[in-house]
Amino acid sequence: MERHKFDKQLYTNKEGGAVPSIIAAASENMQSKFIVQRVLELREAGVPLNDIAVLFRSSFHSFDLEIELNKAGIPYVKYGGFKFMETAHIKDIVSYLKVLENPRDVVAWHRIMVLVDGVGPRTAEKVIADILEHKLNGSSGNDRSQAFWSTYNNYPDKLTDLFDVIKHISSKEIPPADKVAVILRHYTPQFKQKYDDYRKRQKDLEMFQTICERYKSVNALLSEMALEPPNESVSDITPTGSEDEFLILSTIHSAKGLEWHTVIIIHCLEGRFPSTRSAESDEDMDEERRLMYVACTRAKENLHITYPLNVYDRESGLILTKQSRFLEGLENTTEQWVLDEES
């Protein structure tokens, strides 16, 4: 089919103002920290949170940012996808980690036990009761945990694999990312059976494993993921009466027809935006380009376009390092920034 191109002459009636900026960050987490800092600066300058939007190609692109927003106490809403900790498959993986840290976590135990094929609520309740009433009595701290993981052989056969996995990664010396890698190998068959759209959800699990790599302990990881942004205000910078103010996180698809004072487009990296799969056809690439156009034209005053360097894509096995092709040729019309760990 012949492709048609429609020429457009873009113009603005607005005089002056800041030029768009393109920011390369040393890592994904550095990208997230920059956004948090920029949002706080804008809010202190009087820009309402709900007039600031962070846009992204795919929902999982915002996961690292969501953790940093929680840590900074910045309330936000997300459109076009679930918040990181609201996704069922992420809750599944976190439940494994929770029982490692606290074998008395009944809710976490129940969640991972009923994932096992053939194990229902009644069996799960019996095993959990045994854990609480017998296996953990008379011990405390690490001694309690180590004693527990060595005494489970009398449980139903279908659960022994689960306990083998948890025992294998119970040592505090094993980094969280390595523990999650073992958990994912055990979880994947259950994951594929439980979720019809598991291929779509797979990227979320990959992103979670990547996030885990910057933590040295499961306790620190769980503590930061348990944080919830306050419903009242941003500490010290939000005036009384703005309880309904939330930063906007949104997929670009969900942002069509909307505008904000400041727009930050994240993950503008080859392999992320445009996505790797979009390179398979001209039509898909054209759609990606249209999405970039939509995202950029949502900004009324400020436009920041960011991308992290050296991102490992687990699906392809490639390290993504190149800025989006959609940013080529913009050197003379934008400000170019590079953020490193000392910025």
C-alpha positions in Angstrom: 0.0 0.0 0.0 1.3 3.4 -0.9 2.1 5.7 2.0 0.9 9.3 2.0 2.6 12.1 3.8 0.7 15.3 4.8 2.9 18.3 5.2 2.2 20.6 8.2 3.4 24.1 8.9 3.4 24.4 12.7 3.4 27.8 14.2 2.6 29.6 17.5 1.0 32.9 18.3 2.8 33.0 21.6 5.9 35.2 21.8 8.9 34.4 24.0 8.9 31.7 26.6 11.4 28.9 27.3 12.6 26.6 24.6 12.0 22.8 25.0 14.8 20.9 26.8 16.2 17.4 26.1 17.7 15.8 29.1 19.9 12.7 29.1 20.2 11.0 32.5 22.9 8.6 33.6 20.3 6.1 34.7 16.6 5.6 35.0 16.7 6.4 38.6 18.5 9.7 37.9 15.8 10.5 35.4 13.2 9.9 38.1 15.1 12.1 40.7 15.4 14.9 38.1 11.6 14.8 37.6 10.9 14.9 41.3 13.2 17.9 41.7 11.6 19.7 38.7 8.1 19.1 40.0 9.0 20.5 43.4 10.6 23.6 41.8 7.5 24.2 39.7 5.2 23.8 42.7 7.2 26.2 44.8 7.0 28.7 41.9 3.2 28.5 42.1 2.4 26.0 39.4 -0.4 23.6 40.6 0.5 19.9 40.6 -2.5 19.2 38.4 -1.1 21.5 35.8 2.1 19.3 35.5 2.0 16.1 33.5 4.5 13.3 33.0 3.8 11.4 29.8 5.1 8.0 28.7 4.7 5.5 25.9 3.9 2.5 28.1 2.5 2.2 31.6 5.6 0.4 33.0 7.8 3.3 32.1 6.6 5.2 35.2 7.3 2.5 37.8 10.7 3.8 39.0 9.3 7.3 39.0 6.3 6.3 41.2 8.7 5.0 43.9 10.6 8.3 43.9 7.4 10.3 44.0 6.2 8.3 47.0 9.5 8.9 48.8 9.2 12.6 48.1 5.6 12.7 49.3 4.2 14.0 46.0 0.6 12.9 45.4 -0.2 11.7 41.9 -2.9 10.1 39.8 -2.1 7.8 36.9 -4.1 7.4 33.7 -3.8 4.7 31.1 -2.5 2.0 33.5 -2.4 0.8 37.0 0.0 2.2 39.6 3.0 0.1 40.2 1.9 -1.4 43.5 -1.7 -1.9 42.3 -0.9 -4.5 39.7 -1.8 -8.0 40.7 1.3 -9.7 39.3 3.6 -7.2 41.1 1.6 -7.9 44.3 2.3 -11.6 43.7 6.1 -11.1 43.6 6.1 -8.7 46.5 4.3 -11.3 48.6 7.2 -13.8 48.2 9.5 -11.1 49.5 7.2 -10.3 52.4 7.2 -13.8 53.8 11.0 -13.8 53.6 11.1 -10.8 55.8 8.1 -11.8 58.0 7.0 -15.5 58.1 4.0 -14.3 60.1 2.5 -12.3 57.2 -0.8 -14.2 56.7 -2.0 -12.2 53.7 1.3 -12.7 51.8 1.3 -16.4 52.6 -2.2 -16.9 51.4 -1.6 -15.0 48.1 1.4 -17.1 47.1 0.0 -20.4 48.3 -3.2 -20.2 46.3 -1.1 -19.5 43.2 0.0 -23.1 43.4 -2.0 -25.4 41.1 -4.4 -27.6 43.3 -3.9 -25.6 46.5 -7.1 -23.9 47.6 -8.0 -21.6 50.4 -8.7 -24.4 52.9 -5.3 -26.0 52.4 -3.6 -22.6 52.6 -5.4 -21.8 55.9 -4.2 -25.1 57.4 -0.6 -24.6 56.5 -0.7 -20.9 57.6 -2.1 -22.0 61.0 0.7 -24.5 61.4 3.2 -21.9 60.6 1.8 -19.5 63.2 1.1 -22.0 65.9 4.0 -24.5 65.7 6.8 -23.6 63.3 7.5 -20.2 64.7 7.0 -20.8 68.4 10.0 -20.5 70.8 12.2 -18.6 68.4 12.8 -15.0 67.3 14.6 -13.0 64.7 16.9 -14.7 62.3 16.9 -17.9 64.4 13.2 -18.2 64.1 13.4 -17.7 60.3 16.2 -20.2 59.8 14.5 -22.8 62.0 11.3 -22.4 60.1 12.7 -22.9 56.6 14.2 -26.2 57.5 11.0 -27.8 58.8 8.4 -28.0 56.2 8.7 -31.4 54.6 5.4 -32.6 56.0 3.4 -30.1 53.9 1.5 -31.2 50.8 3.7 -32.2 47.9 2.4 -29.3 45.7 3.8 -26.8 48.3 7.2 -28.3 48.7 8.6 -26.6 45.6 7.4 -23.2 46.9 9.1 -23.8 50.2 12.2 -25.0 48.5 12.4 -21.8 46.6 11.9 -19.6 49.7 14.4 -21.6 51.7 17.0 -21.3 48.8 16.8 -17.4 48.9 16.2 -17.0 52.7 19.8 -15.9 53.4 20.2 -12.1 54.1 23.4 -12.2 52.1 21.6 -12.8 48.8 20.9 -9.4 47.0 17.2 -8.6 46.3 17.6 -8.7 42.5 19.0 -12.3 42.8 16.2 -13.3 45.0 13.6 -11.9 42.6 15.3 -13.8 39.7 14.8 -17.1 41.5 11.2 -16.2 42.4 10.4 -15.3 38.8 11.6 -18.7 37.6 9.3 -20.4 40.0 6.4 -17.9 39.4 6.5 -17.8 35.6 4.4 -21.0 35.0 1.8 -19.8 37.5 1.9 -16.3 36.0 1.2 -17.6 32.5 -1.7 -19.8 33.7 -3.3 -17.0 35.8 -3.2 -14.1 33.4 -4.4 -14.4 29.8 -2.6 -11.2 29.0 0.7 -12.3 30.6 2.8 -11.2 27.6 1.6 -7.6 28.1 2.3 -7.9 31.8 5.8 -9.4 31.3 7.4 -6.0 30.9 6.2 -5.0 34.4 8.0 -7.9 36.0 11.2 -7.1 34.0 11.0 -3.5 35.2 10.5 -4.7 38.8 13.6 -6.8 38.6 15.6 -3.9 37.3 14.4 -1.6 40.1 15.5 -4.3 42.7 19.0 -4.0 41.5 19.6 -0.7 43.3 18.6 -2.1 46.7 20.9 -3.9 49.0 18.2 -5.5 51.3 14.7 -6.7 50.9 13.7 -4.7 53.9 14.7 -1.4 52.3 13.0 -2.4 49.1 9.7 -3.2 50.8 9.9 -0.1 53.0 10.1 2.2 50.0 7.4 0.4 48.1 5.1 0.5 51.1 5.2 4.3 51.2 2.0 6.0 50.0 1.8 9.6 48.9 -0.2 11.8 51.3 -3.7 12.7 50.3 -3.4 16.1 52.0 -0.5 18.0 50.5 3.1 18.3 49.6 5.0 19.0 52.7 6.1 22.7 53.2 5.2 23.9 49.7 1.4 23.3 49.2 -0.9 26.0 50.5 -4.1 25.2 52.5 -7.1 24.3 50.3 -5.3 22.3 47.7 -6.2 18.8 49.0 -7.4 17.8 45.5 -4.0 18.6 43.8 -2.3 15.6 42.2 0.6 15.4 39.7 -0.6 13.8 36.5 1.0 10.6 35.2 -0.4 9.4 31.9 0.2 7.3 28.9 0.3 9.4 25.8 -2.8 7.7 24.5 -4.7 8.9 27.5 -3.4 12.5 27.1 -5.0 13.2 23.7 -7.0 16.4 23.8 -5.5 17.6 27.1 -3.0 20.4 27.9 -0.8 21.3 30.9 1.4 24.1 31.9 4.4 21.8 32.0 4.8 18.5 30.2 7.7 16.0 30.9 8.0 13.1 28.4 10.1 10.3 29.7 11.9 7.3 28.3 12.5 8.9 24.8 15.0 6.2 24.1 15.3 3.9 21.1 13.7 0.6 22.1 11.3 2.4 24.5 9.9 5.2 22.5 9.7 4.2 19.7 9.4 0.7 21.0 11.5 -2.1 19.6 8.5 -3.8 18.0 7.4 -0.7 16.2 10.4 -1.0 13.9 8.9 -4.1 12.4 6.6 -2.0 10.1 6.4 1.5 8.6 2.8 1.8 9.8 3.8 1.1 13.4 6.6 3.6 13.3 4.3 6.2 11.9 2.0 5.7 14.8 4.9 6.1 17.2 5.8 9.4 15.5 2.2 10.6 15.8 2.3 9.8 19.5 5.4 11.9 20.0 3.7 14.7 18.2 0.7 14.4 20.5 2.9 14.3 23.6 4.9 17.4 22.6 1.8 19.5 21.8 0.3 18.9 25.2 2.6 21.5 26.7 1.5 25.2 27.1 4.6 26.7 28.7 7.4 24.2 29.4 8.4 21.0 27.6 11.0 18.6 29.0 12.0 15.4 27.1 14.1 12.9 29.0 15.7 9.6 28.4 18.0 7.4 30.6 21.3 6.0 29.3 22.5 2.4 29.6 19.1 0.7 30.1 19.2 -3.1 30.0 16.2 -4.5 28.1 15.7 -8.0 29.4 13.4 -9.1 26.6 15.9 -8.4 23.8 19.1 -8.8 25.9 20.2 -5.4 24.6 21.6 -2.3 26.4 19.6 0.7 25.2 21.8 3.8 24.9 20.6 5.9 22.0 18.1 8.7 22.2 14.9 8.4 20.3 15.1 9.0 16.6 12.3 11.5 17.0 14.8 13.8 18.7 17.2 14.0 15.8 17.8 17.4 14.3 16.5 19.4 17.2 19.9 20.6 18.5 19.3 24.2 17.4 15.8 24.5 18.7 16.2 22.9 22.2 18.4 23.1 25.2 20.5 19.9 25.7 21.3 18.7 29.3 23.2 15.8 30.6 22.6 14.6 34.2 25.2 12.4 36.0 25.3 11.1 39.5 27.0 14.3 40.7 24.4 16.7 39.2 
